[in-house]
């Protein structure tokens, strides 16, 4: 299972939008896979199988949180994880711009909800095909296509919204 840890964590991070939840999710998946290790070793597409287990575990986690009173409380853990922003550039302005863009996308995804955004993340970022999503979720391919389209459109509208735009600064006084 070791070669799949990083990819599983990345997928879990995109689904949960939280480092702590992603770690818990990957740990649960690894425990389940370990309990079925003989079966796991015989699977041809292990990563796809692990992603399927990850997705179902994510759904179970969401349902249990929705049922509990504490699951709905705002703990402040949904903020942007500084570890998730990679430092591709040495320029501070580039880092700030990237952090702002990541923050805007995470805000928009939080508004849309984790169920919708997890499908978009699995398809557009992880590269899963519609057939693989169908096998993971059990939803018809047409339903998945429609959900992907609606979520992308909503995400685009949210990102174009003035609430996420940069403030306009102007010089007051002085020569300009």
C-alpha positions in Angstrom: 0.0 0.0 0.0 3.0 2.3 0.6 3.3 3.5 -3.1 -0.3 4.8 -2.9 -0.1 6.8 0.4 0.7 10.2 -1.2 -1.9 9.9 -3.9 -4.5 8.8 -1.3 -3.7 11.6 1.0 -4.0 14.1 -1.9 -7.4 12.8 -2.9 -8.6 12.7 0.7 -7.3 16.3 1.2 -9.3 17.4 -1.9 -12.4 15.7 -0.6 -12.3 16.8 3.0 -10.6 20.2 2.5 -8.8 19.6 5.8 -5.4 18.0 6.6 -6.6 16.4 9.8 -9.7 14.9 8.3 -7.6 13.7 5.3 -5.2 12.0 7.6 -8.0 10.3 9.5 -9.6 9.2 6.3 -6.4 7.7 4.8 -5.8 5.9 8.1 -9.2 4.3 8.1 -8.7 3.2 4.5 -5.4 1.7 5.3 -6.8 -0.2 8.2 -9.6 -1.6 6.0 -7.1 -2.6 3.3 -4.8 -4.2 5.9 -7.6 -6.3 7.2 -8.2 -7.6 3.7 -4.5 -7.8 2.7 -4.7 -11.2 1.0 -7.6 -9.9 -1.2 -5.8 -6.6 -1.8 -2.7 -8.3 -3.2 -4.8 -10.0 -5.8 -6.4 -6.8 -7.1 -5.1 -5.7 -10.5 -5.9 -2.0 -10.1 -5.1 -1.4 -6.5 -5.1 2.4 -6.6 -8.6 2.5 -8.1 -9.8 0.0 -5.4 -8.2 2.2 -2.7 -9.9 5.3 -4.1 -13.2 3.5 -4.1 -12.8 2.6 -0.4 -11.6 6.1 0.3 -14.7 7.6 -1.3 -17.1 5.3 0.5 -15.3 6.0 3.8 -15.6 9.7 3.1 -19.3 9.4 2.6 -19.7 7.4 5.8 -17.7 10.0 7.7 -19.9 12.8 6.3 -23.1 11.0 7.2 -21.9 10.4 10.8 -20.9 14.0 11.2 -24.2 15.2 9.8 -26.0 13.0 12.4 -23.9 14.3 15.3 -24.4 17.7 16.9 -20.6 18.3 17.1 -20.2 17.6 13.4 -22.1 20.8 12.6 -20.1 23.0 14.9 -17.5 25.4 13.4 -14.2 24.4 14.9 -12.1 26.7 12.7 -10.2 23.8 11.2 -11.4 24.5 7.7 -9.0 27.2 7.2 -6.3 27.0 4.5 -3.5 24.7 5.5 -0.2 26.4 4.8 1.4 23.0 4.0 -1.0 22.6 1.1 0.4 25.7 -0.7 3.6 24.7 -2.5 6.4 27.2 -3.0 7.0 27.1 -6.7 8.3 30.6 -6.9 10.7 32.6 -4.7 8.9 35.9 -5.2 6.8 36.9 -2.2 4.2 38.5 -4.5 3.8 35.3 -6.4 3.4 33.3 -3.2 0.7 35.8 -1.9 -1.2 35.6 -5.2 -1.1 31.8 -5.2 -2.2 31.7 -1.6 -5.1 34.1 -2.5 -6.2 32.0 -5.5 -6.0 28.7 -3.4 -8.0 30.4 -0.7 -10.7 31.6 -3.2 -11.0 28.1 -4.7 -11.2 26.5 -1.2 -13.9 29.1 -0.2 -15.9 28.4 -3.3 -15.6 24.6 -2.8 -16.7 25.0 0.8 -19.8 26.9 -0.3 -20.7 24.2 -2.8 -20.4 21.4 -0.4 -18.0 18.4 -0.1 -20.2 15.9 -2.0 -20.2 17.9 -5.2 -16.7 19.1 -5.0 -15.3 15.6 -4.3 -16.6 14.4 -7.6 -15.0 17.3 -9.4 -11.7 16.8 -7.6 -11.7 13.0 -8.3 -12.5 13.6 -12.0 -10.6 16.8 -12.9 -7.6 16.6 -10.5 -7.1 12.9 -9.8 -8.0 12.0 -13.4 -10.6 9.3 -12.7 -12.8 8.4 -15.7 -16.6 8.6 -15.7 -16.7 4.8 -15.6 -14.4 4.7 -12.6 -16.6 7.3 -10.8 -19.7 5.2 -11.7 -18.1 2.1 -10.2 -17.0 4.1 -7.1 -20.3 5.9 -6.4 -22.9 3.6 -8.0 -24.5 6.6 -9.7 -25.4 6.4 -13.4 -22.9 8.0 -15.7 -25.4 10.5 -17.0 -26.1 11.7 -13.4 -22.3 12.0 -12.8 -21.9 14.1 -16.0 -24.8 16.4 -15.0 -23.4 16.8 -11.4 -20.0 17.6 -12.7 -21.4 20.1 -15.2 -23.5 21.8 -12.5 -20.7 21.9 -10.0 -18.2 23.3 -12.4 -20.7 26.0 -13.5 -21.4 27.0 -9.9 -17.7 27.0 -9.1 -17.0 29.3 -12.0 -19.8 31.7 -11.0 -18.5 31.8 -7.4 -15.0 32.5 -8.5 -16.2 35.3 -10.8 -18.3 36.8 -8.0 -17.2 40.2 -6.7 -16.9 38.8 -3.2 -13.7 37.1 -4.2 -12.2 39.9 -6.2 -9.2 41.8 -5.1 -9.8 45.2 -3.5 -9.1 48.2 -5.6 -6.5 50.4 -4.1 -5.9 54.0 -5.0 -3.3 56.5 -3.9 -4.6 59.2 -1.6 -2.6 62.5 -1.6 0.9 62.9 -2.9 1.8 63.2 -6.6 0.0 60.8 -8.9 
